Amino acid sequence: MRWSASLLGFGLILGILSNAVAEAPAPSVAGVASTEFFEARVRPLLVDSCIRCHGAKKQSSGLRLDSREAMLEGGESGAAIVPGSPDTSLLVQVVRHSHEEIKMPPKGKLPAPAIEALAEWVTQGAPWPNGTVLTAAEKEEATEKHWAFQPVLQVKSYPVTSQSWGTSTIDAFILAKLEGAGMTPSGQADKRTLIRRASFDLTGLPPTAAEIDAFEADQAPDAFAKVVERLLASPHYGERWGRHWLDVARYADTKGYVFNEERRYPYSYTYRDYVIRSFNEDRPYDQFLLQQIAADRLPQDGNTQPLAALGFLTVGRRFLNNQQDIIDDRIDVVTRGLLGLTVSCARCHDHKFDPIPTADYYSLYGVFASSNEPADPPLITPATTTSDSIAFAQEHGNRQAQVDSYLASKREEIQKDLGSRVEPYFLAAFDLEFNPKHPKLDDRARSASLPPSRLRLAISHWKSRLDAARNGKDPLFGPWHAFAAIPEADFARRAGDVAKALAPSKPSESNPVVVALFSAQPPTGMKDVATRYAALLAKAESKPAARDDAKTAAEDADWYAIRRVLHQDGGPLGVASDEVARTLDREERNHLKQLQNKVAELSATHPGAPPHAMVLNDAAQPVNPHIFVRGNPGRPGKPVPRQFLEVLSGANRTPFTNGSGRLDLAKAIIDPSNPLTARVLVNRVWMLHFGTGLVATASDFGLRSDPPSHPELLDDLATEFVRSGWSIKSLHRRMMLSSVYQQKSENKPDYLVKDPANRLLWRFPRRRLEFEPMRDALLAVSGRLDDTFGGRSVDLTASPFTTRRTVYGYIDRQNLDGVYRTFDFASPDATSPRRYVTTVPQQALFLMNSPFVIEQARQLATTTAGAADPEARTRALYRQIFGRSPELAELSRGVRFVEQRANDQSPTTTEIWQAGFGGVDESTQRVHAFAPFPHWTGTTWQFGPKIPDPENSYLHLNASGGHVGNDSQHAAIRRWTAPQDATITIDGALAHPAKEGDGVRGRIVASCSGILGDWVAQHGTVSTRVERYEVKAGETIDFVVDGRSNPSFDSFSWSPIVRKLAPAPVEWKATAGFQGPATPPLTPWEEYAQVLLLTNEFMFVD
């Protein structure tokens, strides 16, 4: 079916709001995703933080929070939630602490991620799953029968009646189901539809007119097969299918909210480029997964590029660096993304629906807890020397030197403090039982005026030294342990005997200074022992670091022996480099973080920064995990081994023994006997070709999932996929060369009644372009697409607009640009099974008003401007945009539209507010020589790209103020032009915030009446009100600011407001009216090009 291109400017609006059919996912898909979110993020939060006071047994303030109905009913303060509106929901307000009176929970504010989860749940409509929780026996029985856990079997295709349709086993499976329902497949689509469908499916780009012509002219039986091969060989294939995988991998270029550390991932792009390259190379899927989970454990043979694959694990959210949440996210992306199992739902309790016990969750938790991210990630390409790399190395060295210098100075400071106050530190450590986690540590530190972080470090060091001296004869702390061994009740009676026995027969086993400490008077208790030791250690530390006098040095040898123990590597007064940061106070940590962020920022933005891989490495000592009771790491339960899921490997599985277990885990996932991995992948590829998977829930193959629409076909695809060497390109060929893929997309009213969701595939689904192919297609048809491969991500929304492919766009996880969300971009917060298609007016409004779309329309008009006449130009536009010639009616309407618009062009209007410079003619009292600023930075009008400007110094204007020029003829001027006759009043405040300088002068000058007001602001603010003025349409009111005798320190703020008085008040704010260069109106041909870009024919694929 050909979409009419004559819908003009309202084509897309009509398409998306009325009869343009875009296939929706099966109804259960979104519900399952919401259930997963609720079970993983919301229910545990309610149980841990709310139900104790608002549950079945107790209802504080009459409120229950243990069901959706109870929340809607609410308590004394009204309903707790307003589904879909978190900002007006009382529950969200009180946990955000934005409610004026109520703050919850009583013990303190919830962590930011928990509040975000609750708000997101309310935004989703507050879904509360009512599924029946299976007993263990019921779950076991269901598991034994569940289709997804059965071995993958190759099934012979069903016998079918029709022999005239179908060319493959895929078609036989589809046709059998259709015939069983009394239905027949649709006919074959025309060639133009087929090549457009295949081009967008495989490359995300439209076919050119020449490619369409060549395909239509090729009458060979394998003509379409040749098209498919050409598209699979295109480098754009990897960009298209790599983006699909990045949805699964929850790819983003930032960490999410991380408080005060650098938000950007410097090397996230290396993972994205690895994925794109892997698809282009048709890397076997089993190898693809193996590298993404355990590339660091595989032989490298000098090639470090596969290490970038580990970004699959490390490019997720950072959850304020909460390790439990980071590991949960990694478990989720591996199990839901690769296996179609929602294992993360077993974090706090056994999975309510699937055969995933909490023990299995923590078995996998131990795998990822045994893996660390190195401080210095490895290079993945050989270092090259360029001017950019040299500049980067120099600047990186400078910034890193500042970090190192600060840490070195703090290390010296901490060591000096520990030494100069060794006595109070040691006594405080004794009082706290040498326990660095003692609950009263902060109180003890305050009482002794010691920094808590330094006391904690000192305690750790003293504990280590005392533990090391526990076994064996230690000259310094042997006496300590001798006294510590005396029971408290016997101390007074036995201390004297212990003191007498301190001098051993071997001098090397004792220190006379320490022995003398107790020989004259036995201690009265361990507190007395600690006090004497503290004084002894302080005296030893007071000795100079070295003595030149040999005699004195000999006399002090015993003291220096103690001093050496204190300062040796790992000694009580030593501070290792990696301990410094943990010992800083908040202000010091913030300063260090600022220095470190500058280093990270350089790595993230400098063009000379070499690419590194975001790897994981196995920890030197693997973690032996414990179950966290109710998901609380502070309540460890029984230990569990690191091992694979029981439902997939059996009760007698072998625990992982290879390092962390990541390599073992990867091998278990790609084992051909695993019934899920191949099924999940082929189902996902099917979904991306046909709109809906054979299993509707692409990332949930558990007990709640609906069975496949064509189970035998699913297994046939999975079997052949593994047999083909896990080749995804071979999978494309099988699907796309089938007759079912090549069907028309026309509706049949009676079939819509029988099978409204098209689950039997009686036609090909019509789909709207996703965000990436939509944007890329706009660039492609305008001839502006930049096909440069890879590299750092670019900002798609900043002007001037980049022409790179959308897959290379910068994805800010926390502040995702609105255009992404408007067009259903996959959330990078978690692995995404599919794009959930929405239809909202904002999509059409964006495309109609977007400067980016307008820019492409202008380019199209420019490239076709050389046509001989309007009809030829119309044909050229159709060929370039649609790849076809217009029909006669379309041609006629197009020419008529352009002619009518040429006659309707309105004269250019003057902007209400303008920014410029000039001076005031003192004789006429009028502004003269007003001129607009020549350069716009995006926020400021000025003379050139840099301030100060060589000729005009600091003169500039922004939305709220600016800076004056060097003389009165270079004053900063904000001009308002009256749009109508009116009586106005003017309000504002001229401010000179600097403490230096002689201030600024501000004047309001009317073009008809002269100076209306004159003020001076110096180190403060002055009101600039004009009570009443009669203005004529077209008259200008200038707000002029110049310096006095000295232009230095003459920054100012002045953003006046002009108000029209009754009977119809209007307000013109300078701040709101401040803007960049006015966009020239579209010419008739530019308007026509934009109209064609907004049609359904361009925005939809049949």
N, C-alpha and C positions, 0 to 999 in steps of 0.2 A: 504494500500500500504506500502511495506517495503522500506524504504530508503536504498540504498546501502551503506554499511560501507566501501566500497573499494575505495572511493574517496581520501583516504589518506589525506595528509596535506592540500590539496586544497579543501576539502569537503565543509567547511563552506563558503569559498570564492565563489566557484561555486554556492553554494546554494543561497547565498544572492544576487549575482550579475547576475544570469541567471534565472534558471527555478524553484527555490524554491519559492513556492507561499505562502506568508503570507498575510492574509486578511487585507485589508486597510479599514479605516473607510469610511463611505459615504462621497462623495466629499464636501458636505455642512458643515461638522462638523468643520473643521479647519477654514473655512471662517467665520462661526458664531462667533467662539472664537476670531478671529482677529477683527471682527466688535465690539464685546463687549469691547475689549481692547481699540480700537480707540475711541469709544464713551465715555468710562469712563475716560480714561487717557490722550488722545492726543488732541481730538477736543477742550475740555475746555481749555487746555493749549495754543493752537493756538489762540483761541478767546481772552483769557485774556491777552496774552503777545505779540502777533504778528500781528493780523489782523488789528489793528488800523493804523499801518504804512505800512502794506503789504497786503491790501485787495482790494475790488472793487473800493473804493473811492480814495485811496492813495496807490502809489506803490514806496516807497523809494528805490532808486538804481534800479528802474525798476523791482522790485521783487514782485510777488504775492504769498501768502502762503495760499490761500483759496481753493485750489484744488490740486489734485495730478499732473494733467497735468501742472499747473502753476509752481509747484515746479520742475518738470522735465525740463521745458523750462528755468527756472531760470531768473536771471537778469544780471546786468552789470558784476558780478563776476562769472557767469556761473551757471550751474545747482545747485539747492539747495540740492538735495538728489541724492544718488546713491543707489537705492533699494537693500537691502541685505548687504550693506557695510556702516555701520555707521561711521567708522573711516575715510573714504574718502568722506563722505557727508559734504558739506559746512555748512549746517544748524546745524548739530551736532557739528562740529568743533567750530562754533562761540558761541554756547550756552555753550560748555565746556570751552570756553576761551583758547582753544589750538591753534587757528588760530593766525598767527603772527600779523595780522593787525586788524581784525574785532572781536569785542567782543559784544555779544548781550545777553539780551536786554540792551538798553542804560542806564537804571536806576540801573542796577546791575545784578549780576549772578543769574540765576534761582536756586531754591533749588535742591539738589542732586537727590531726587526721580523724579522730573520733567525731569531732564536731562536723567536719566536712562530710563524713559518711552519713551521719544522721540527716544533715541538710539535703544531701543527694537522694537519700531514700524518700524524703518528703517530696522532693522535686519529681521523683518517679511516680508519685501518686500514693506513696506509703503502702505498697503492696505487702500483704501479710499472707504467706502461703498457708493453705489449709490442707495440704497433702497429709495423708495418713502416714505416721511414722511406723515403719515395719519393725516387727520384733526380729530378733536375731535369727530365729528359725524361719520366719517368713522371708527374710532377706536372703538367707542361704538357698531356700527353695527357688526364689525368683531369679537369683543369680545363675543357678544351674540351667535355667531355661532361657535366660535372656539372650537374644540374638547376638548382641555385640561381643559377648564373652565366648561364643562358640568359635571353633577353628574356621578359618577362611577356606571355603570349598569352591572349586570350579564346577559350575552347574551347566549342563547342556541347555541351550536355549529352548524355549517353548516351541512346540509346533504351531504354525500360524496358517490361516486360510489363504490370505492374500500373498501371491507370489510376485506381484507387480510393484511392490514398494519395499525398499530396504536394501542395503548393500552390505550390512555387517551384522555381527552378533548383537551389537547394541540395539540395532533396529528391531531384531527379532524379539528381544525382551520387551521393548516398548510396545510393539505391535500386538504382542500376545495380550497385554493388559488392556489395550484399547479395544481389541476385538471382544474381550471378555465383558467389556462395558457397553458393547454395541456401538462403538465409535470407530472412526477412521482418522488417520493422520491428515494434516493439511498438505497441500501441494508444495512443490519446491519454489523457493523464493527466486526472484529475478536476480541476474548477475550483479547488478549494481547494489542491491540490498545485501547480497552475500559478501561481496568484497568489503563493503562498509562494516558489516557485522564482524567479519574476521579481523579487519584492520584495528578496530577499536578493541576487540577482545584480546588480541595478541600484542599490540603495540601502544594502545591508548591514543592513537592518532588517526585522523581521517585519511582515506586514500586520495591521492591526487587525481585530477581529471585524466591525466595521461595513464595512470595505473588502471583506472576504471575502463578507459577506452581499450587498453591492451587486453584486459580480461574479457571484455565483451566480444572482442574480435577473435579470441582464441577458442576455437571450436573443438579442441582436443578433449577426449574424455577425462584426462587428468588435469584439465585447466585449473580447477579449484585447488587440487592438490599442490600444484606448482605455486599458487598464491600462498597457501599455508606454509610451504617450505621457505618461500622468500621472507615471509613475516617472521618465522621462527629464527631465521638467520640474521634478522635485523638487530643491531645493538639496542634498539628501542624496545625489543621484547623484554629484555632483562629489567628495563626501567618500569615497564608496566607490571610485570609479575613480581618483581622485587617489591614494588609498593604494596601489592596484596600481602606479601609475607611480612612486611613491616607492620601491618595492622596486627598480625598475630604476635609479633615480637614487641608490641607496645612501644615502638620506636619514638624517641623525641631527642631534641638537642639540649634539653635542660633536665634538671633533677627534680623539678617540682619545688615546693616550698622547703627551704633549707636554712631559714633564719639569716645568718650573716655571712655564710660562706659563698664562694663563687657558684652561681646557679648553673652556668653552662658546663656541658660536657665538652672538653676540648677536642676529643677524638671520636665522638659518636659517628661522625660521617664515615669513618673507616669501616664500621660495621655495615652501614647502608651500602657502601660501595662493594663490600664483600658479597652482600646478598645479590645485588644487581649482576655482578660478575659471575656469580655461581649459576644464576638462571641462564645467562647468556651462554655459559660453557656447558649447560645441561649437566651440572655436577650431580652424580647419582644421589638420590634423596637420602639414602642411608648414610652416605659419606657426609652429606650436608648437615644432617642431624648430629652425627658423631663429632664433627668439628665444632658445632655450636654449643655442645655440652662439655667437650673434653679435648679441645684442640691442643691444649698445653701438654696433654699426656700422650700425644701421638708423635711419631718420628717426623722431624721437620726437614731433614735432608737439605739444610741450607735455605729453605723457603719459609719465611716467617709470616707471609701474608695470611695463611689460614688462621693465624692467631686472632685476627680481627673478628673471626666468627664468634668468639666468646662474648661479644657485645650483646648477643641474644640474652645472656644472663645478666649482664651488668648495666644495660642501658635503661633499666626501669626506674621507677620513682625511688626517692631516697628517704621518704617518710621521716624527715628530721633526723636521719641517720639512726633510726631505731632498727637494730639488727634483726629483731624478731619479725618485723614487718617486711624488711628487705628480703629475708629468706622466704617468708610466706609468698611474696610476689614471685620469687624465682621458682618455687614449687608450683605455683599456679600457672606460670607461662609454660613450664615443661609439661605438666600433666593435662591441663585443659587445652593448651595449644597443640600438643603433639599426640595426646592419647584420647582427648575428648572425655576426660574424667575430672570432676570438680573436687579434687582431693583437698583443696584448701578449706572446704566446708567441714573437714574433720579436725580442724585446729583446736577446737575447744571441747569437742565431744565426738563420739563415733558419728559418722555421716548418717543423717536421718533417713536417707533414701537409698544410698548406694553401699555396696560392700567394701567400704573404706573405713577401717577402724582408726581411732586416734593413734594407735601404735604405728600404723603404716605411715601416717603423716610425719611423725617424729623420726621414723627411720630415714625418710627423705630429708627431714630437717637436719639430721646429723651429717648428711652428705654435704649440704651447702654450708653448714656451720664449720665444716672442716676445710673450707676453701676461702682464701684471702685474696684481696686485690692488692698488688704490689704498689708501693709508693711511686716507683719509677716504671711505668708501663713500657714494654719493649717496642723498639722500632720495627716497622713491618716492611720498610723498603730501605735499600742502601742509602746512606747519607750522601747528598750531593751538595756541591758548593755553588751557590748563586749569590747574587747581591742581596736577595731577600733573606737567604739562609744565614749569611754573614751578619746582616743587620739584626736578625732575630737572636742569633747566638750572643751577640754583644749585649743587646738589651736584656735578654733573659739572664745573662750572667750578672748584670748590674742589679736586677730586681732580686735575684736569688741571693746575691751578696748581702742585700739589706735584710733579708730573712735570716740568713746565717749569722750576720753581725748582731742582730737583735737577740737571737737565741743564745749566742755566745756570751753576750753581756749579762743576760738574765741567768745563765748558768753560773757565771762567776759570782753574781750577786747572791744567788741561792746558796752556793757553797760557802760563801763568806758568812751568810746569816746562820747556816747550820753549825758552822765552826765557832762563831763568836758567841752563840747562845746554846752551846751544846748541853749545858747543865739543865736549863729549863726544858729543852726538847726531850732529853733523856728521862727526866722525872715525869713529864707528861706522858711519854710513851709507857712508862712503868704503870702509871695510874690507869691507863687505858688497856692494860694487860697485853701490850705489844700487839694490839689488834687494829689494823688500819681501817676496819669496817665497824669499829665500836660505835654504838648508837649515840654515845655522849661525846664523841670526838669534837664536834663543833663547839659545844659548851666548854670543854676543857681548854680548847685553843683560845677561846675568848678570855677565859679567866687568866691565862698566862700571857695574853697579848701576842699570841703566835698565829701566823696565817694558817688556817686549817689545811690547805693543800700542801703546805710545806711540812706541817706536822704529820700528815698522812704519809708523805714520802719518808720522813725520818723514821717513823714507826716501822715501815716496811723494811728499811735498811737495818735498823737495830734488830728486828726480828730475824732477818736473814743471818746476821752475824752471830746472834745467840744460838740459833738453830745449828749453824755450822760448828759451833764450839761444844755442842751437846755430847757428841761422841768422840772421846779422845782427850788427851791432856792439852789444854789450851792455856798458854801463859797469862792471857788477859782475862778470859771469862771462865776459866776452870773453877776459880773460887765461887763465882756467881752460881754455877750449877751445883756446886757442893752445898752451898747454903739453901738453894732452892729445893733441894731434895729432902730437907728436914720438914717433917709435918709441922704445921703451925702450932699445934698444942705442945710439941716437944722442943720448940725453937730455943727457949731460954735455957733449958737444961743441956742441950746438945751443941749449941753454937760454939762454946769454948773449945770443945774437943775438935770440932771441924776446923776452927781457926788454927789450932796447934798443928794440925796435920797438913796444912797448906804447903809447907816447904818440902818439896819432894827431894829425892836423892839426886835427880838429874837437873842441873841448872836450866837446861833448855826447856823444861816442862813448867817453869814458873818464872814470874817476873818479880824481883825483890820489891819493887814499888807497890805492886798489888798485894803481895804477902804482908808488907808492913802496914797496909791499910787496915788490917784486922788483928794484927799480932798484939798490939797494946791493949785493946779493948774489944772484946767480941761484940758483934752487932746484936741488937735487941729484936730484930725482925727483918723481913725482906724490904720493908720501907727504908729501914736504916741502911741496909746493904745498898739499895738503889741510891740513897742520898750520898753515901760515901763514893760510890762509883761515879756519880754525876760530877762531884767535885774533882775526883781524880782525872776524869776525861777532860774537864775544863782546863785543869792545870797543864795536862799534856798538850792540849791544843794551843795553849798560850805560849809554848816554846817556839822560838823562831824556826822557820822552815829549814835553816841550815846554820851551822856554826863554823867559823874559820879557826877558832881556838881549839886545837886538838885536845888539850887538857880538859877544857870545859865540856867539849863534845863527849869525851870519855866518861866524865862524871854524870852527864845527862843521857847516857846510852840507853838506860832502862826507860826513861821518858820518851826518847825518840823511837824506841821499839813500839810503844803504845801509839805514838803519833803516826807511824807508818801503817799500822793496822787501820787507823781511822781513815787514812787517805788512799789506801791501795785501791786498785780497780774493783769496783763493787763494794767498797768499804762504806761504813756508816755515813761518812761525810762527803763521799763522792756523789756526783750527780751525772748520770749518763745523758748523752745528747737527747735520746728519745724520751727522757723523763721530764725534760724542761717544760714542754707545753702543758703537761698534766699538772704542773705545779704553779701555773700562773693564775692570778686572780681574774675577775671578769674583765676589768679594764685592760689588763695586759693581754688577755686572750683575744679581745676585740682588735687590739692594735696588731697583734701577730696575724690574725685572720685577714686584716686589711692588706698587710704586706703579702701574705700568701695569695690572696685573691688577685693581686696585681700580676703575680707570676702566672696564675691559672688563666687570667683574662688574656694575657699575651699569647699563651699557647692556644687559646680558643679563637683568636682573631687575627694573629699575624700571618701574612701570606708565606712567610719563610719558616713557619713552625713545621718540623718534620712530622709525618703521620706515625702515631703509636696505636697499638692495639689495646682495647679495654679488656684485659685478660683477668682470669682467675687463676690462682696457683693453689696447689694443695698445701695445707698447713703442715708444718714439720711433725706435729703430733695430732692425729685425727681426734675429733670430738666423739666421745661415747655418749650418745644422746639419751636423755630421759624424757618421758612424757611430762609436759607441763599441765598440771591439773587445772582444768577450765581455761587452758591457754595462757596461764599466768607463769612467767619464767621464775617468779619468786616462790613457786610451789612445785618443785620438781617431784615427779612420781617415780614409777618403776623404770629401770633402764630398758632400752630396746636397741637391737643391733641396726647398723646401717644396711638396708637391704631393699629389694624391689617389692612392689605391691603383691600381696598374697593372691588377690583375685586373678592376677596375670601370671604368677609364677608358682603358685601352690604353697601349701602350708610348710613343706619341707625344703623351702628355698635356701640357698647358701648365702650367708651374709657377705657383703662387699669387703674385700681385703686389699684392694689395689688403691692405696693412698686414701683420699677422701671418699672414693667410691663413685666419683662422677663418670669415670670411664666405664666402670661396670654398669652404671645406670644407663649410659648411652647405649651400650651393647645390648642391654635387656630391651630397650625401647625399639631398636632396629632389628631385633631377632625376627626372622621371617615367621616364626611360630607365634609371635605376638599378634593376637587377633585384631588389635585396634589401630596400630600405626598406619598401615597401608590403607585401611578402610577410611580413616579420618582424612588422609591426604586426598585420596581419589574423590571422596565426597565433597571436599572443599573445592577442588578443581571443577567438579561437575557444577557446583553451586555458582561459581564465578562465570561459567559459560551459560548456564540455563536459568539463572536467577534464584533458584531454590535447590538445595541439595537433595539427593535421594533420601538422606536423613535430614529433616528440617533443622534440627538443632546441631549446627556444625561443630560446636565444641562441647557437646554433652551427649555422649553415647551411653549414659548410665541408665538405671532402671526407670527413670521418669521419661526418657526419650520415647517418642513415637517410633514404631518400627519403620524401616525403610519402605518407601513407596514401591521399590523394585529390588528386593533383597538379593535375588540371584544375580541381577545386573551389578549390584554393588560388589559382590564377591568376585564376579568375573573380572571387573575392572581392577580390583585389588590383586587378584592372582596374576593377571597379565602385567600389571605394573611392576611387581617384584620380579617376575620372570624376564621382563625387558631390561633388567639391571637398574631398577628404580628410576627410570628415565621419565621426567615430567614432559619433555617434548614429545616423546612417543605417546604419552597419555593424551596430549592435545590432538595429535594426529588422529587417534582412534575416535575421539569425541567429535571433532570438527568434520571429518570425512564421512560421518554417518548421515543417513537421510534425516534423522530426527533433528540434527543440528541445522540442516539446510531447509527446514520447513518455512512456510510463510508465517507471518505473525497476525493474520487477520482473525477477528473474532467470529464465532459461530454462536448465535443466541441460544440455541438449544443446548449446546455443549457447555455454555457458561452456567446453565442451570445444573447440569449433571456434575460438572467438575470445575467450579468457579476458580479454584486456586491453580488449575492446570497441572495438577499433580501427575496426571497420566500423560502429559506432554503431547496433547493433540495439536498444539501449535507452538511456534517459538515465541518466547515472551518479549514484549516490547519494553524497553528500559530507557530511563532518562540517564544521560551521561553523569557519572560521578564528578566530583570537584576537579580531580586531576585531569582526566581526559577532556572535560569541558574547557578548562583554562588552556590546556595544551593545544586543543583544536582551534581555539581563537587565535593563538599565536601562529599555528601552522598555516591556516588559510590566509592570514595576513602576510605570510612570508617572513616572519620575524623570529621564528623559533630557533633558539640557540641549542645546538645538539652536542655541546661540550659534555664529555662524560665526567662524572664524579667530582670530588673536591668538597670544600667546606660548604655548608648550607648557606643559602642566601635568603634575604628578607623579600618575600613576594609582595608585600603590601606597601613598601616604601617607594616613593617617587624620587627619581625616574624608575619606572617599573622594570624589573629584570625580565629578560626573555628566556631564562633558563627553564627547563622542564620542571613541572610542579613537584616531582619527586625530590628535587634538590632544595625545596623550600625549608626554611628554618621553622622547626616545630618547638614552640615554647609550651612546655607541659602545663605550667601554672597559668600562663596568660595567653592561651591559644586565641589567635585572632578571630574575631567574630565571623569572618567570611568562611573559615573552615567549618565552624559549627553550623552556620546557615546551610551549608551544602553537605551536611551529614558526614563529616569527616570522622574517622574512627577515633574514639577517645584514646589518648596515649597513656592513660592512667593504669590500664590493665589490658591484658591480651584481649583482642577483639575478634569474635568469631565471624562477624559480617558487618556490613554497613546497613544501618536501619534507615530506610528511605522515608523521608518526610515530605509533605507538600505544604508549604507555607508561603504567604505573599511576599515575605522578605526576599525570597530567592529571585522572584521576578523583578522586584523593586531594585535589588542590588544590580542586576544585569542591565536594567534600563538606565541607571544613574551612575554606574561604576566608571570612574576615569580610565581604568584599565581597558574595559570593553570599548569605551569611546575612542581610546588611543588606537585600538586595532581597526575600528571602523574608519578612522581617518586614514590609516595606512592603506586599507583596501581601496578607499576612494582615490588616493594618490596613485597607487599602482595601476589603476584602470583609467586614469585621466587621459591617457594617450589614445583612447579609442576614437574611431572616426566620427561617431555620432551617438546620440543617447541610446539607440537600440543596441549598437555594438557594445557600448559600455555596460548596459544591463546584462547582455549575454556574458561579458567578461566577468562580471560579479557573480553570476550564477555558476559559471564554470569554476571560479576560484573557491567559492563558498560551498557549493553543493556537488561539484564535480559533474555537472550536467548542464545542458542548455535549457533555457526557460521555454515553457509552452507558450503558445501565441497569446493566450489570455494573461499569463503572468508577465509576458513582455509588455503588453499594452498597459497593464496596470502599473508596472514599474515606471515606464516613461511618463505616464500621466501623473503619478505621485511626485516625481521630481519636478515636473513643470508646475504643479500646483504649489509645492513648497517654495519654489523660487519666487512665486508671486506673493506668498504669505510671509516672507522674511520681515521681521520687525526691525526697526532701527536699533542700533546699539544703545543701551542705557548706561548712565553714569553710576558707578558704585556709590552707595550711601557713605561709606567710610573709605578714606584713602590715607596712605602713609607716604610722607615725602619730606622735603626740606626747602628752605628758602629764608627770607628775611622780611622784616616789616619796614616799609617806607615811613620814616618818622614824619615826613611832611604831609603825606596823604592819609596816614594812619591806616593803611591797607597793606595786606601781604602782597609782595611782588616776587616774581621769579620762582613761583612754586614749581617744584619738579619732583616726580616720584623717585623713590630709591631704585637703583638699577639691579640689586641682587637680593634674592630671597633664599634664606637658609633652610626653610621649612618651619621656622618659628620666629624669624627676625628679618626685618628689612634693613639693609645696610648697603655700603658702596661696593664691596667686593667680598670674596670668599673668606677673608681674614680680618680680624680686628686686633690691633689698630690698622686702619687703612693708611697706606703711605701718604695720601693727600688729605684725607678727611678724618683722620684719627679715629676717635671712638664713636662718631656720630652713628646712631642707629635707633630704631623703634621696634618694640615688641608689643604684645597684647596689653601689657599693663604699664609700660613705661619705656625708658630708653636712656640715651646719653646725648648731651648737646654737642654741637660742633665746635670748631676752634674760634669762631667769631659770630657776631650777630647775624651775618648773612648766611650762616649755615646752622640755622636753628632747626630743631626737630619739630615737624609740624604734622599733627593729626587733623585731617580735613573731613568735615561733615557737610554733605550737600543736601539741602532741603528738598524732599520729594514732592512737597505741596505747600501751599500757603497755610500758615498755622501760627498759633500763639504758643510759644514754647517757654520752658524753664530749663536751666542747665545746672546740674549738680556735679560735684567732683571734689577731689582732694589732691592737691599737689604736694608730693613728699620728696624731701632731700634726705635720704637716710644716713649719708656719710657723716662722720664726726669731724672730718677735715674739709677744707675748701671754703669758699665764700658763698655757696648756695647757688640757686638757679632762679630765673625769672620766668613766670608763666603769664601768657596773655591770651585772651579770647578775642578774636578779630573777625568781625562780620564784613562781608564784601560790600554790603550796602551802607552800613552805618559806622564802620570803623571799630575802634577798640571798645569792647564791652566790659572788660575787666582786666586788672593788672595786679599780680601778686608776686611776692618773693618768698621762697622757702629756703631756709638755711638750718641744717641739722634738725629738721622737724617737718611738720605737716601743716598746711594751711588750707582752709576751705575755699573753694572757687565757685561759689553759687552765683548765678544770674537769675534774678527773681522772675523776670518776664521780658519777652522780646517777640515782636511781630516779624516773622520771617516770610520771605517770598519764595515760591517754588524756583529751584535752581540756584538760590543764594547759597554761598558757602560760609560756614563757620569754621575758622581755623583755631586750633589749640596749639599755640606756639611756645616752645621752651628754648631759651638760650642761656648762656652763662653770663656771669657778671664780669669781674676783672680777670678771673683765672678759670679756664675750663677744666682744670684738674678736679677730680673727685665730684664730677657733676652728673652722676647717674641720678635718675629721678623715676618716680612712678606717678602716673596721672592717666586715669581711664575714665573720662567723663561720661555722663549719661544725659542725653537730650530727651526731654519729655514733652509731648504735645498735650496741651491742657484740654479740658472738656470742650465740646460735648462728646468727642470720641477719642479718649486718651490713647496715645501710642508711645512706646518707649524705644529709643535707639541707644544701645549700649556700645561704647567703643570697644570693650573687650570682646563682646560677642561678634561685632562686625569686623574685627581684625582678621585679615586673611591674606593668603598669598596671591600670586598673579591670577587675575580673572581668566577663566577658561573661555576662549572665543566660542561663539555659538557654532553649532554644526552647520555645515553647508548642506544643501538638499541632497547631494550625492553621499555625503557622510551619514546623514540621517537614514538614507535608504540602505546603505551598507549595514548600519546598526540594526535596522528593522529585519534584514535577512538573517543576521546573526542570532536574533532572538526568536526565530521561528522554531516550531516543533521539529521541522525537518532537520534542522541543524542540531538541536539539543537532545533529540531522541534517536535511538538506534532500533531499527526493526529486526 
